[in-house]
């Protein structure tokens, strides 16, 4: 540039930049434009890095890459700009421009502090943004000429200072989301760890913020792009993912259904291991639909059982858009189809009226029972705070309801006594629950094998909390399934660990009784400890009151310590058949203390085979309850798990890094080898792949699903089920002469069969909505729980500590 007559400027800074493996010290020269009106900055870089007029490139991308390398060495960031195509051939680019990222000016926007008021009455303040465009005219222009691209214009002067080495790491061209970053974000999202925490973890792994190679905003942007990639084709990708799994495993089961608008409304799946577990432990099943796990408010319902360690095991899972009879009928029919039409002995559900009808219509031999945990947690809310908290009503009711050793007549006597004592004879909900007592009170099905799935109050609660740890209500269907797989993997890992402990370790026996040693060799550790507890009480706390012989049978009348209740045990010395009237074995499958006392008195050293349930033994996998397709067990054993290979690869890479991190020469050699291997793999992948961007390819690889070329299945609409907080439009016919205020929400009409009784205080759906709000009103129980967690305040009106102040003091005179 001709600077004659212009006062000279000294170099403004000395900058060190790297291009590839070449490190250079460069000067950035400040100058004034002709006339001295505008100050310009001219980067001083080696000639081999600087573009020049007449330089030839084979395509525009090569030229832009060269200009980007020059920009990186010079101290600014470049970007792709105007692209002009030939008029007679739109496939050929006639001109391609590359410019400084500070080229041009940002479009005129509203004042920074201006407020925007929407129709809903919400006020939004425009976000403050820094200006990056300053009208810099530095650029390069390439023109098409006989199949090649020639540089026709090159302006290197900038109207702004160029960045220094301390600022280089913050520039866009020097930040890049590597596959390691993306994999960390996706993997952490499976356990509800967001991108910000993922960035913090990456910083700790890398050693400092400067070593991460990307910013916190880059992490957040990738997670945003991940959701945007799935959005719109979520349901199609969800179905395609299962179809691919079906091709990989013929024993993988998947079925779905769409509505009249081709939107996904139902889906159920079960992998080979789920189906194998049902063949082993599917005699009792719990179906719960209380989890909110996706952005569409679709109901997530896992089919859960109890394995030989008395831990929850998942048999299948489903998404349904509506909690109606037709949806539940489809779910139960599809579930039976997946399990070879083998019905469970008992099915535990909540009190949903539509579900009750669907169970009766689909299952022929299955005993349907209600979950006691769901029922009992409603009691405090139904009877009121005064009775629930200020009296011992709950204690007396629980001692009546949870009693496992009483017959129906004794339960009815105890129930009526409690109800009369607290003057609740006219309580409609309690009367309704008493009328259906045979559906949830253990006294009415003491002979039904449940294996603890209904007796344990924490069974449903623990399963609910288990899936909640991996899910949240803002997920797409693809993300929900990824998190479900992660939760399932955690569940199976726990089961495998307990299998290992039961097979390779032996619990300590507390007595020299041979029965205890025999149990330690047969049962899993969990079941053995339960047997051991029964044996201790039987041997040290039980005694015989009376013994008599009836034909060839011995009848023992046993008493436990100071308890008034006695138990009769009938024993056949020929066949060792033993029957106790406490019915613990029939109910739980574990011999009771009374049976063990008789066996010890009769000098038995082994537990009779009839009282060893295979489902509680360490070898439970060898004798399934149901006979499913023969390839299910084989595929569970022979399937090659690609995830295991990927984890092995990451382990090898981390091991290599740990071995060379203290030796600079070895570290440099490892980097060169890995870089050469990466270039070779990229070349192979480029030759046989499509034209998708690297970001799209990475996302498809990480989520295990490809972007469909044709979307036939649309994402579901946001469901309006109970508990979702979504306002249901009025569907009740109101006469014209009846005035309904706008603030009153009329509940959605639900068709309930005549034989299903619903009390007046049980609303279907039981949601009341606040005007102009998408949140449901909270129950008194929820309000009291939230209030108890708040700190008490001093009320200036009454002078007492409480959950009120002078404005809403209950003692204030209105």
C-alpha positions, 0 to 999 in steps of 0.5 A, a space after each residue: 500500500 502506498 503510504 507516501 505523505 502519511 505519518 508512519 505507524 509502528 507495529 501495534 502488536 507482535 502476534 504468534 499464530 499456528 497453522 497446522 504444525 507450523 508456528 510463526 511470529 507475525 506482525 500486525 501493521 497499523 496504517 492510515 488510509 489515503 487521506 488519513 481519514 480511516 485507520 487500517 490494519 494490515 496483517 503481516 504474514 508469510 507470502 505462502 499463506 497470503 492469497 494473491 491475484 491469479 491464484 487457482 483453486 479446484 473448487 470454491 471450498 478449497 479457496 475458502 479453506 485457504 482463506 480461513 487458514 490465512 485469517 487464522 494466521 493473520 488474526 481475524 475470523 473469516 466467513 463465507 459470503 455471496 455466492 453467484 451462479 451462472 445463469 445458463 447453468 445453476 449447478 456452477 458457481 460463477 463467483 464466490 466471496 470470502 469475507 472478514 466476519 466483521 464485514 457489513 452491519 447488523 440489521 437495525 433492531 428495536 432499542 435495547 430496553 424496549 419492552 414487547 407486550 404480547 396478547 397474553 399480557 406477558 412482558 418481554 425485554 429484548 436481549 442485550 447483544 454486542 455488535 460484531 459487524 463494523 463494515 470491514 471490507 477485507 475480502 477475497 473473490 474467486 471467479 469460475 474459469 474453465 473448470 477452475 476458480 481464480 482469485 480476481 480480488 483480494 483486499 487485506 486491509 481491515 478497519 478494526 484491530 486484529 485479535 491477539 493470542 490471548 483472544 484467539 481461543 475465543 474466536 469461532 474458527 479456533 473453537 470446535 465441538 469434537 466428537 468427544 464433546 458431543 458424546 459427553 453431552 449425549 451420554 450425560 443427557 441420558 442421566 439428566 445431566 445438562 450441557 452446562 454441567 457437561 462443560 464443567 465436567 469436560 473442563 475438569 477432564 481437560 485440566 482448564 477452560 483453555 484446553 476444552 477447545 469449545 465454549 459453554 455456549 457451544 455445548 448449549 448450542 449443540 444440545 439445542 441443535 440435537 433437539 432441532 434435528 429430532 423435531 418434526 421427524 421425532 415419531 418417524 425416527 422413533 419407529 425407524 429405530 425400532 424397525 432397525 432393532 427388529 432387523 438386528 434381533 428377530 426376537 425384538 418385539 415392537 408395535 405401534 398405532 397411529 390416529 386418523 391424522 397419521 400421528 403416533 398415538 400408541 407404541 409398545 416394545 420389548 427387547 429379547 432380554 425383557 421377554 426372557 425375564 417375563 418367561 422367568 418371572 412373569 407370574 405377577 405383573 404390575 402396570 403403572 402409568 404415573 410417569 411423565 417422560 416426554 414433551 407430548 405428555 404421552 403416558 409412559 407405562 412400564 410392565 414390571 415384575 419381581 425377579 429372584 432377588 425381589 428387585 424390580 424387573 421390566 418386561 415391556 414399556 409403552 407410550 399411549 396418548 390417551 387414558 381411555 378404554 380403547 388405548 388400554 385394550 390395545 396395550 394389553 392385547 399387544 403385551 400378550 402378543 409380545 409374550 406369546 399369549 401367556 397371561 400372568 397369574 396376577 396383574 396389579 394396577 391403579 384404580 383407573 376406571 378405563 383400565 379396569 374395564 380393559 383388563 376385564 375385556 382382555 385377560 381371561 384367567 388373570 386375577 386383577 388387583 389394585 395397588 395398595 400403595 396408590 390407595 393408601 397414599 390417598 387416605 390422608 387427603 380424603 379424610 382430611 388433615 384434622 383426622 390424619 395428623 391429629 389422631 391415630 386413625 392412620 395407624 389403626 387403619 394400617 394395622 387393619 388393612 396391612 394385616 396378612 394373617 386375618 380372614 375376611 370376617 375378622 378384617 370386616 370387624 376391625 374395619 367397622 370398628 375403626 370407622 365407627 370410632 372416628 365417626 366416618 360411617 357416612 364418608 363416601 370414599 371410604 364406603 366405596 373402598 370398602 365395597 371393592 375391598 376384595 380388589 385390594 385388601 390382602 385378607 381376601 386373596 391370601 391364597 394368591 401368589 404375589 411374591 411381595 409385589 403388592 405387600 411392599 408399599 415401596 414397590 410402586 414408589 421405588 419404580 416411579 423414582 427409578 425412572 424419574 432419575 433418568 427422565 424429565 417431561 421435556 424430552 422427545 420420543 427418541 431421547 425418552 427411549 435413549 434414557 429408558 435404555 440407560 435406566 434398563 441397563 442400570 437395572 440389569 447391571 444390578 441384577 447381574 451383580 446380585 446374580 454373581 454374589 448369589 452364585 459365587 458367595 455364600 451368606 453366613 449361617 447363624 445356626 447349625 441347623 441343616 435346613 439353614 445350610 440347605 437354604 443357603 445353597 439353594 436360594 438367592 442371597 435376598 431370599 435366604 435372608 428372608 428364610 433365615 429370619 423365619 428360621 430364627 423366629 421359628 426355632 427360638 420364638 415358637 412353641 407347640 401348644 398342642 399336637 394331635 394325629 388325624 389318620 396319617 396326618 400330624 396337626 401342630 398348634 403353634 404359638 409365637 412368644 406372647 402372641 395370643 394368635 395360634 397357627 395350625 400346621 398340618 404335616 404328612 410324614 410320608 410325602 412331607 406335605 406341609 400346610 400352615 394356616 398363616 398362608 405365607 408360603 402360598 402368598 410369598 413362596 417362602 416357607 414360614 416360621 411355623 413350617 420350619 419349626 415342624 420340619 426341624 421337630 421332624 428332623 428334616 435336613 433338607 427343605 422338601 422339593 415342593 417348597 422350593 420355588 425355582 423363581 427364588 433360586 440361584 438357578 432360576 434362569 434354567 427353568 422358565 415359567 412360560 415357553 416363549 419363542 426358542 430364539 429369545 434365549 439364544 439371541 440374549 446370549 449370542 447378540 454382539 453388543 456394539 456398545 461394549 466394543 465402543 466402550 472398549 475402544 474408549 478405554 484403550 484410548 484413555 489407557 494410551 493417553 495415561 501411559 504417555 502423558 508424562 513423556 512429551 516425545 511419546 505424547 507427540 508420537 501418539 498424536 501423529 499416529 491417531 491423526 493419521 488414522 483419523 485422516 485415513 478413516 475420514 477418507 474411507 468414509 467420504 468415498 462411500 458416504 452421502 453429502 450430509 454434514 459432519 454435525 448431522 453424521 455425528 448426531 445420527 451416530 450418537 442417537 442411533 437413528 438416521 434422519 428419514 427422507 420421508 416422514 410418514 408418521 407425524 409426532 403426536 399432539 400434546 395429550 390432555 390427560 389427567 395430571 398433565 396440567 393441560 386444559 381440556 376443552 369443554 365437551 359437556 353439553 350445557 343447556 342454553 338457560 344455564 349460565 357458566 362463568 368463563 372462570 369455571 372449567 367444565 371437566 371433560 366428559 368420560 364414558 364410564 361403564 355402568 358397572 364401574 362405580 365412581 363416587 361423587 367426590 372422585 372426579 374423572 378426570 380429577 383436574 381443576 384448572 386455574 383461569 389463564 394458566 396451564 397448571 392444575 390446582 394442587 390438592 390440600 395434601 400437596 399444599 400442606 407438604 409444600 407449606 411444611 417445607 417453608 420457614 415459619 414467619 413472625 406475624 405482626 398481627 397475632 405475634 405468633 410464628 406460622 405460615 402467614 403474615 399480617 395480611 392473611 392472618 387467620 385471627 384478623 377480623 374481616 
